[in-house]
């Protein structure tokens, strides 16, 4: 049974440890993900429902039903997928939908799956149609049909599989075909985290990183993390590096503010690209409405970057409104960037 990561405490005895032991401790320190679902902060309703399913499967000594987790990046889909096998006490295999280009790529995972084990497929919406169809009998009947040979001499061999659990993670559940989506008995959507939850995550992970942080600094980092633990962890690591380089290593509010300011992160968590997006709509398109393609060309930015990375947080923060005619700045956005709303809307060409 692997030892749990060290959360805090004196590390003066590290010199008495072997090089392998010190390396293991370093790996544990940078592994900020919780190891079990009861250690997770946030997503409590999802965790409670999954804990019931895990407990029931353990008591029945049966494989857990297939699970589909969806939601924006960084909210804990992979964390759930790694915690569930630990809570079940079973093996875990990890694959990515982007690299499973053909059924033969998936076959080793299926044949190697132990009884009751978990196969985690990240970005499952990127599976090709042929791989999806190959998974249907594997998920329902725990068997696969393998074609041997070609032409008239080809024959099909039916191979039985040991019962296992598929956990799929996706940021775009709408791209999953209905037959695949319906084969997951448990489907959970992950929501963004509150500032209080992110503050607790920052506090806990600062202890794992062995850095001292006060409550005001943890709250500051949480406020600038877009409701996303992954971003909070990235901000925390940067502030820790800044503190180590520029100060004594202890994170204070002044240090946290200076570190985030160097990254260009403002009080709402917006980065320079976010502000450039708002300023472009305000300056060039007079507040909108404007099509996202026109905005992307004006900013010399990739359309996918704006749609997938920039706009979701701005829409959720009520800084931008998506209308039938395009994107439009809300009053809150003008206040944030220090601009004055136009008196009337100019007639602009329509872009999708």
N, C-alpha and C positions, 0 to 999 in steps of 0.2 A: 504494500500500500504506500504510494508516494506521500512524502511529508508535505504538509500545507506550506504555502509561502509565508515567509516571515513578514509580519505586518509592521512591527516596530521593535525597538529595543536596542541595546548596546551591541555594536558590531566589533568591539575591541578584540574579541577572541578570534577574528577571522584569520589572523596570521597563524594560528595553531591548527587550522584546517588544511586538508590536502588541496592541491590545485583543482582536482576534480570536484571536490566539495564546494570550493569557492566558486567555481564556474557554475555549478548547479544553483547555488544561492543567487548568483547574478541573474541567471535565467528566470528564477522564481520572482525576482524583484521586478523584472521588466514585463512579466506576464500579468497584466493588470486585470484580466478577465476573472470573474468569480469562478470557482471550481464546482459549486453546487448551487442549485436553484434557490435554496433558502438563504444564500449569501447575496443574492441579487437585490439591487436597489431599483425601485421602479418596476413597471410592468407587473404589478402585484396580482391583478386579476388573471392575467395570462399565466403567470407562474403558479397560482393556486389551482387553476383548472388543469394545467399540465401535471402538477404534483399529484392530483387525484388520479389522473390516468396512469401515471408511473406507479403509484402505490397499488392500484387495482391490478395492473399487469404483473407486478411483483408477487402479489398474493395469489393470483391465479396461476403463476408460473407460465405465462403465455407471452408471446411477443407483443410489444406495444403497437397500437394502431399507427398507420402512417400519418405523418404530421406535415402540414404545409404552413410555413411562417412567411408572412409578407409584411412589407413596410419599407420606408426610406432607408438608405444606407446608415449604418452606425448605431442602430437602435437596440441591437442585442440578438439578432437572429442566429449568428454563429455562436454566441455565448450560450443560448438555449440549446443549440445542437450539440455542444460539447459537454454541457452540464447534465443533460438527460442521460447519456450513457453512463456517466459516473454515478448518478443516482440509482440507475438500474444495476450497476455492476457488470456491464457488458462491454464488448469491444466496439470500437468506432473506426469506420473507414470514411475518408473525406475525398470527394470528387468535385469537379466543376463542370457545369453544363456547357461551358465554352469549349472544353477540350474533348468532350465525348462526341466526336464527329460521326461515329458509326457504331452499330451494335457491338462489333468486336472490341471497341474501346470500353464498353460497359461490362462485357462478359466476365473479365477477371474479378471485378468487384463483386458480382453476383455469386460466382462460384466459390470465392474465398470467404464469403460472409458466413460467420459462425451462427449457430442457432441462437436466436434472440438478440443478435447484434444490431447495430445501427449503421446505415449507410447515409451519410449526409451529402446531398448534392446542392452545392451553392449555385446561385443564378440558374435555377432549374428551367426558367422560361427560355433559355438559350439552347435547349436540347433540340436537335433536328427531329423532324417528323418520324423518320425511321427509328430513331432511338426511343422516342416516346412510345411508339407502337410495340417495340421490343420489350418495354417495361410493363405493359399492361398485364400479361400473364404472370410475370415475375412478382408483381405487387398483389395480384388477386389470388393466384393459385400456387405461387412459389414454384414456378417451373419456367423453363425457356425452351424454345424450339430452335434448334441449330440445323442449318442446311449444310450438308457435306457433299462436295463434288459440284459439278456443273452440268447443265444440259439434261439430256434424257437419263443420264446415270445418277443424277442428284437424288439424295434421299434426306429426309428430315428426321432428326433424332430428338426425342423429348427428354430433357434433363431436369430432374427434380432438384430443387434448391432447399436449403435449410431455412425455416421460417425466420424472417428478419424484418426490420423496420426501416422504411425510407423517411428521412426528414428532408424536405425540400425548402429552400430559402429563395425568395425572389423579391426584387424591388418593383416588379411590374407584373402583378398577378393577372392582369387583363390579357397578357400575351400567352398565358397557358391555355391550351385547348381544353374544352369542357370534359372530354373523356379522361384526361390526365388529372385535372383538378378534382373531379368527382371520386377519384380513387383514394383520395386522402380523407380518412375518417375524421381527423382533427384539423381544423383550419383556424389559425389565429392571426390577427392583425396587430402589429406593434405600433404604439402611439409615441409621440414625442414626450420628453421628460420635463417635469417641472423644475424650476430653479432650485427648490429645496432638495429634490432628489439629486440633481447634478452637484449641488454643494456637498452632499454626503458622499457622492462618488469621488469627488476631488479630494475630500478629506481622507477617505480610506486609501485611495491610491497614492496620495502623498506619503502616507505611512509605509506603503509597500515600496515606494521609491526611496525611503529613508531620508525624506526632506521635511523639515519643520515648516508648517504653514499655519497662519492664524485664521480665525473665522472670517474676517473681512476679506482676506485675499482669496479664500476658497469661494466665497460668495461672488466676488468680482469675476473670477474665472468662469463660474457657473453662468453668470449673466451674459457672458460673451461667447457662449458655446452652442447657440442655436438649438437648444433643447436636445442635443445629441451627445451621448457619452463618448463616442469616438473623438469628436471634436474637443470635448472637455479634456480628455486624456492627452491629446496633441498639444492643446494650450498649456496644460500643466507641465508637460515635458519641456516645452520651450521656456516657460517661466522658471523652471528649475535650472535649466542651462544658463539663462540670463543671470539668475541669482548666484549661481556658482562662479560665473565669470566676472560679474560686476560687483558682487557684494559678498557677504559672509556665507552664503548658502541657505540662510533662513529667509523664507518668502514672507515679506511684509506687503501691506497694501500699496505702498509707494513703489516697491520693486515690481509687483504684479502689474500696476498701471503703466510703468515705464516699459516693461517687456512687451505688453500688448500694444502699446503705442508704437513701438518699433516695428511691429508687424502690420501696423495700419489698422488695427481692430478698434472700432469705436464702441460707444456705450451700449449700442443695441446688438453688438456682435457682427456688424457689417465690416467687410474687408474692402480694400481699394476697388476691386472689380465690382462689388455690389454698388458702391457709391457712384462709380463711373456709369453704371447702368441707369441709376436714378437721374444723374446729372445730364446724361445724353437725352433722356426723354424730356426733361425739363427744358434744356437749352435748345436742342435741335427740333424737337417735335412739340414744343410749347405745352408740355404736360400730357400729350396724347389726346385721343387714342392713336397708337402706332403699332404696326405689325412687328412681331418679334424678328422676322427676317430683315426688315429694314433697320431695326435697332442693332442686330448683329453685324450687318454690313457697315453701319456707321461706326460701331465700336471696333471694327476689324477683329471680331471674336467669332468663334465657332458657334453655330446655332445650337448644337447639342449642349455645349457648355452653359449657355444661357438657360435653356429649357430644363436641363437636369440638375444644374448646380446652383445657379443664381436665383432664378425665379421662384422655386418652391418656398424658400425662406422669406423672400420679400412678399409673396402672396399671403403666406401664413401670418406675417407680421403686420398685415394690413397697410403696407406701404404702397403696394401696386394693386390695381384692380384689372381683372381680365374681362373685357367687354367683347361683344360680337364684332366690333370694329378694330379691336386690338388692345394693347396694354395702355393703362392710364394711371397717372400718379394720384395717390390719395392725399388728402390734406396733411396727414401725418408725415408723408415723405417730404413735402415742401418744408415743413418745420424742421425736419432732421437735417436737410442739406442747406438750410438757410436761404431758400429761394421763395419768391413771391408767386402765388398762383395766378395764372392769367385771368383777365376779366371775362373773356369769352373764348370759346374753342374755335381755332381756325379750321377751315375745311382741308383735310388731308386725304391723299389717295389711300384706298383700302388695301391692306396687306393681310395675309393670313399668318 
